[in-house]
Structure formats: C-alpha cells, structure tokens
Amino acid sequence: MIGVGQQRMRQVVVLGLILLGLMGMCPEAGWAGSMVWPVQMPYEAPPKSEPVPDVSIAPNTKALTPEELQRAEALLPLLEGKQEFWAMGEFVHLGEPALPVLTKALTMPGPRIRYNAIETMSMIKAPAATPALLEAAKLATEIPRIREHALRVAVRLDPQQAPPAIEAMAKDPNSVIRKAAAFEARYVRKKEVIQPLIDLLGDEEKFVAMSAVQSLWTLTRHETEFHDWDASNKQDRQNWAQEWIEWWNQSKETFEIPDPKTRKQAG
C-alpha cells in the first residue's frame, strides 16, 4: 500500500502541474524560469592613486646644543620600560649627532636598554654607528641575542667594515654566534669572508655549516658536487669542505666577488 506521505506528495505535484497549465506555461518552462544563469559583469580597473606628498620630518644633521645633549643623556635610562618607544623616537629625531650619547647605552646594565639602543641605531641609519656595533657583536661577555642583533644592524649599515668581526665571530665557542657570522657574511661582498666561511663547513653543528655553505653559494656562485647537507654528519661535512678548500687555494689570488643577481622587472 502507498503511504499517506507519498499520496500527499503526488497530490502536490498534480496540483502544481494543473496550475502551470492554467497559467499557460509548460512544466519545462517553469523549471527553466526558476534557474539562475551566471552572467559576467564588465570589469572596471580601480582608479590610480594620487601621489602622496612626503610629510616626514628630515633627520637632524646639526650638532646638538648643550640642552639637547643633556636631554639625550636623560633619555638613556628610558630605553627600558613603559616609555622606551618614545625614548627611541626622540633619539631618532635627534639624529646622527646623538650617536655618541646613544653609544653609551651599549655598555649600560640591562639587556633591554642595550638591545633597544641597537634598534634605535638601525632606525637612525647612520653608518657612523657601525664600529660601536661591531665591538658589541664581538664582545664575548654579551648575551647572544644582543651580539646577533648588533652584527645584523652593522652589516646593514656598512658591510665593508664587517669582515674582521665576522672572522672573529666565526671562531666563537657559542654555535649561535658562529651561525650568525655564517649567515650575515652573505651580505658582505668582500673576499675576506670566504676563508672564515670555508672554515665553518666542517662545524660540529649542522645548522652552522648549512648557513656557511649557503653564504658561499650566494657570494661565489661556485658550483660543487651535490651533497645532502641536511642529512650530513660532521665527517661528511669535513670531507665536502675539502672541495671548497681546493677551489679556494687555486682561485683566491684571481677571484672577484660577482655582482649580485637582480630580479628582472616585468614590463
């Protein structure tokens, strides 16, 4: 027997067909009329933005007055705490002439002050800060996080001054510092960093050796045999380092750092 629900469903369908007939429509037209057809709308490119005028304040280049020097000295302890961002901004406003005062922060107690001083130097963007930053990077008694940051900022400000620091840090007993030296060396386009990088290829720590070989590839574009550095052990790395040692012994007198690769702009 047919259930009550099925009977009602049939009745609804029949009534629907009758109504369509009364309206002069065939069932197929009714179903077609209920369908939604996608239509592609015309595309209009967004309007080009107008050039925005430069409203930034030019950095200070004049020597600081006695009052400004006193103010800069008072800002030093504020590089740590609730007002640290404001103090950093004030140093940036004072500009390069404030560097002799800001450099004092690199030897102040409190790692937060020293780290923020380095960050402030990076915002001032004055290459004159590089020697002090490199000294901080080489300081064995400094914590690794600050040494890494000091080297990174120094390399960005003036990479030409960095080779002695990279050579010293490549021999550091702390693997984190050796890795920082290996990584930052790729931004120093001078032959003096090649030998320290080759010396790091046989490092006990795999991540140090991998950073060194990647920097060597970046700087020299020298092609060697393919090796799985990611799955290597110390003996493997020492063996593979011989390829670089032999190449460098033959090429260091005539080798020149190639120009960096530039991305081609589409257009």
N, C-alpha and C positions, 0 to 999 in steps of 0.2 A: 504493500500500500504506500501511496505517496504521502509524505509527512505534511503537516499543516504549513510548516515554513516554506516548503517547496511550492505548495499550491499558491500561497500568497505571492511568492516571487514571480510565478508565471502570470498571475493576475496583474501585477505591476507592469511587467513587460508588455502584456497585451494592451493595457490601458495607454501605455506610452506610445505604442505603435498607432493606436486609434487617434490619439491627439495629434501626432505628426501628420497623419492623413488628413485630419480636419484642417490643419494649417497649410496644406498644400505642399508639404515637404516630404521627400522620400527619406527613409532611415539613413541612407548613406550620407545625404547632405547634412542631416542633423549631426551625425558623428563628426563629419569634416568641419562643420562650423564650430565645434567645441574644441578643436585642436589649436595649439599655439604654434605659429611658424616663426622661427628666428629670422630677424632682419638686421643686416649690418648697417649701422649708422655711419654717416660720413665723419672722418677723423679731422679734427682741427688741432694743430700743434699749439701748445701753450705759448703765450706771448713771451718774448725775450725780456729778461730782467734788465732794468736800467742799471748802469754802473753806480756803485755805491761810493760816495766820497770818503776818503781816508780821514777819519776823525781822531785817530790815535795821537797821543802826545809824544813828540820826539824825545828820545832819551837825553838826559843831561850830559853835556860834554864840558862844562865849565868846572874849574876847581871849586871844591866845597869851601864855603865860608866857615869861620870858626864856629858859628852857631850850628851849621849843618853837620860839621864834624862831631860836635857834642851830641847832636841828635842821633847820628849814626851809631855812636858808641852806646847810647841809651837803648837802641833797638836790638843790640846783640842778645841780651838775655830773653827778649821777647820772641826769638826764633823758635822757642819751645813753649807750648801752652795754647791757651784759647785765642791769643792774638797773633799766632805765628804767621798765618796767611797775610794778615795786614802788615806785619813787620817785613815780610818778604816783598810785598808790593812797594813798601816805602823804599827799600833798598834798590829795587828795580827803578823806581822813579829817580833816585839819586844818581843811578847810572854807574858807569865805569870809574869815575873819580872816588866812589865809595869802596872800591875793591880793597885798598889797604886796611880799612876797618873791617870789612866783611871777612877777610882772610884770617883775622884773629879768631873767628868762630871755629875754624878748623882744628884748633887746639883746646877749645873750651870743654869742660866736663859736660857730659850729657850727649849721648849719640844722636838724639833728635836734633839738637842745635847744629851739630856738625853736618848731618845729612841735609837739613834744610838750607844750610849755608851753601852747600854744593849745588843744590837745586836752584837756589837764587842766582848763583853764578851762571848756570846754564840759561836762565831767563835773561840775564844782562847781556849774554852773548859776546863777551869781551875776551879775545884771545890772551890778553894780559893775565888772565886768571890761570892759565894753563900750568905754569911752573909750580904754583902752590898746590894745584890739584894733583899733579903727578907726584909731588912729595908725599901728599896724603895717601895716594894709591900705593906707594912703595913702603909705607910705614908698617912694619911687622906687628906692632902692638895695637894697631887699629883693628876694629871688627871687620870681617869680610864684606858685609853688606855695604859699608861706607867706602871701603877700598875699591870695590867693584864700581860703585856709582862715581867715585872720583875719576877713575880711569875712563869710564864711558863718556863723561862730560868733557874731560880733557881731550880725548880723541875727536870729539865732535867740534870742539873749539879750534884746535890746532893740531892735526895729526902729525905734522912734521916734527914736533917736539917729543913724540911719544916713544920712539924706539928704545931708548935706554930704560925707560920704565917697564916696557913690555919684556925686554930681555931679563930684567931683574925679577919681575913677577913670574916669568916662566919657570924660574928655579925655586919658587916659594914652596915650603913644605905643605901648605894647605892646597888641596886639589881644587877647591872652589876658586882660589886666586889664579892658579895655573890655567883653569878653564876660561876665566875672564880674559887673561892675557891672550890665549889662543883665539878667542872669539873676536876681540876688539882689533887684533892685528890685521884682520881682513880690510879694515878701513884705513890702514896706514900704508900708503903706497910707496914704500921705501924698501930697498934691498936689505937693510939692516934687520928686518924682522923675519927674513926667510930662514936663517940658521936657527934661531930660537924655536920656530915652528917645527922644523925638521927634528930638533931635539925632543919635542913633545910627542912625536909619533909613537914612540915606544913607551909612553907613560903607563904607569900601573893602572890608572883609571881610564876606562874605555871612553867615557864621555869627554875627557880631556883630549885624547888622541883624535877622536872624531871631529872635534871642533878645530883642531890643528890642521887636519888634512883638508877639511872644507875651506879653511882660510887659504891654504896653499893652492888649492884648485882655483879659488877666486882671484888670487893675486898673480899667479904664474900662468894659468891655463895649460900647465904641463900635463900631458896625458900619460898615465901609467897603466899597468895591468889592472884589470878589475879584481877587487878584493872585497869580501864581505866584512867590512869593518864593524858592522853592528853585531856580528856573531863571533868576533875575534877574541883571542886571549892575548896576554902580554907577549908571549913568544911569537905569535903570528904578527903582531904589530911591530915588533923589533925586526923581524925578517923583512917585512914590507917596507920598513923605513930605509933599508939598505938601497932600495931603488931610488929614493929621493936623495940619499947621500951621494950615490954615484953620479946622479944627474947634476947635482949642485956643484960637486967638485970639478966637473967638466965645464959647467956653464957660468959659474958665478963671476968670472972676470969679464964676460961679454954680455951677460944677461941684463936686460932692461925690463922694468915693470911695464906690461902692456897697458894701453889706455883702457879705462873701464868700458864695459859694454853699455850701450844706450838703447833704450827701447824706441822702436820706430813708431812715430805717431801716425795714426790712421788719418787719411785725408787726401 
